[in-house]
Amino acid sequence: MPRRPAGTVDGATAQRADPHAAARISATAFWITAIGLALLAVLVFAVLPRWVDRDARPPTAAAPSPAAPVATPAPAAPAPPTVEPSKAAWDDPALLEARAAAQAARSQYQDQSAQLESHGVSRWGSGELGRANARASAGEKAFGARDFATARTDYEAAATTTAALLAEVPQRLAATLDAGTHALEAGDKAAAQQAFELAQAIEPTHAGATRGLRRVASLDVVRAQLDAARRLEQAGDIAGARAAWKQALALDPDTRSARDALARADADARDAEFRRVLGEAFDALDRGQYDLADKRLAQARKLNAGDPGVQQAGARLAEARRGQALANLQREAAAQVAAEDWTNAVSTYRKALQIDPSVAYARDGLAQAEPRAALAQRLQDFIDRPVRLSTPTIAADAEKALADARAISAPGPRLGAQRAALERALAAAAKPVSVQLRSDGKTEVSVYRIGPLGKFTSHALELKPGRYVAVGTRDGYRDVRHDFEVAAGAQDVSVEIRCEERL
């Protein structure tokens, strides 16, 4: 074994000899390693990106969007010479901000281009899209040359065009659907097919485009039904034409010509029905069948209430009803006058005047009926209560009423009967009736309108028919009062008056 020089000690021996020295060696190695790692990180994150970016080349122009193959993009301008930035170029905040703005504009353009592709822009906006793509290519070249301001301008111009194309999508779709519909109505199958296919390319899930293509598929059969309906209508077979139009609508519910034709046929049928029932209303009016006229007129109003003929028929019916009512009232009043039913005749004449205040028969009839009704009522009151006729004033009134009745030249049976009845009542009221008063010989008796009769056990009086009051008085006894009535032609009238209740 070789000998170790004198005065030297190996590591293990040294560590064993001095443990604190070993700890100091380990700490020194740790810090050397840490400083080396920090320098390496600075090299990777700070220096290396500058080297890589300095050596990079401008990116090639972006490929056109999927919707652009049919477009003819504008030729790209030559790429400007690459400008080498200084070593501190990427430390410039303004440059970094310009780069970010250009990237945002590019993203907007790319997003809008993708949306346009989903709307089939290559089939309807290839020219505008080509110009947008050409402007975007110019922006790519400017971006590769680190001319970020120019790149941003180009990208924004391209995005403006794509945004305008996107805003145009709803109008394009509506115009295309309208074109397809018009082509269908005109029977141009090829144009309709092309229009609805374009609409489906613009909006693949649009129900109108899908429905339009289905309508194109059934167009030949629908046109055949429309042609058949036209021939049937010209031949006067409206029922057959209606069936053909309905069949066309069953195949294609959106066939406007069939729908309009059916609406026209329905309107014609309603008009014919209207004219029929209105004519029947006028015929019924002419025949005086007012109930039937009213029924037909109601049907005509449901069909066309604003027609002048309806207004005319309604006015005629109202006038006829009015005339009929007045005629009925006139007949009713005449019957009442004939029966001397003056009270009801007055009511009937007043009803007629409510309908037409100028009706002569009602005015004249009312002038006659009112005094006759009043006279009949006066006579009947006296006849119904003859006992009042013993009063002179009432008897005088009755005599006047009787004189008024006698003044009528043609009294009629009823007035004649009333006049005779009142004459009998007045005669009976003037004829005295024998009345026997009885008492106890102790009671003082008086009869109102006759006077005191004194004390008696029996006293005979001759009294006219009427109401009387007998009063009895006696000292030490309660007075008595007795009301009694003497009827005309009465027999054996007896009244007893005596005071019997002591005080």
Salt bridges, closest charged atoms under 4 A:
ASP10 OD2 - ARG4 NH2 3.86
ASP53 OD1 - ARG146 NH2 3.05
ASP55 OD1 - ARG54 NE 3.76
ASP91 OD2 - ARG50 NH2 3.22
GLU140 OE2 - ARG106 NH1 3.27
ASP154 OD1 - ARG135 NE 2.75
GLU156 OE2 - ARG152 NE 2.90
GLU168 OE2 - ARG172 NE 2.54
GLU185 OE2 - ARG215 NH2 3.54
GLU203 OE1 - HIS119 ND1 3.89
ASP220 OD2 - LYS189 NZ 3.19
ASP227 OD1 - ARG230 NH1 2.84
GLU233 OE2 - ARG264 NH2 2.71
ASP252 OD2 - ARG215 NE 2.50
ASP254 OD2 - ARG211 NE 2.92
ASP266 OD1 - ARG242 NH1 2.37
ASP271 OD1 - ARG275 NE 3.87
GLU273 OE2 - ARG276 NH2 2.59
GLU280 OE2 - ARG276 NH1 2.85
GLU280 OE1 - ARG296 NE 2.53
ASP286 OD1 - ARG316 NH2 2.79
ASP291 OD1 - ARG321 NH2 3.03
ASP294 OD2 - ARG321 NH2 3.70
ASP307 OD1 - ARG275 NH2 3.20
GLU319 OE2 - ARG322 NH1 2.83
GLU340 OE1 - ARG372 NH2 3.76
ASP356 OD2 - ARG322 NH2 2.19
GLU370 OE2 - ARG350 NH2 2.79
ASP404 OD2 - ARG378 NH1 3.28
ASP404 OD2 - LYS400 NZ 3.61
GLU423 OE2 - ARG406 NH2 2.80
ASP440 OD2 - ARG474 NH1 3.91
ASP483 OD1 - ARG481 NE 3.47
GLU485 OE1 - ARG467 NH2 3.24
GLU496 OE2 - ARG498 NH2 2.90
GLU501 OE2 - ARG478 NE 3.37
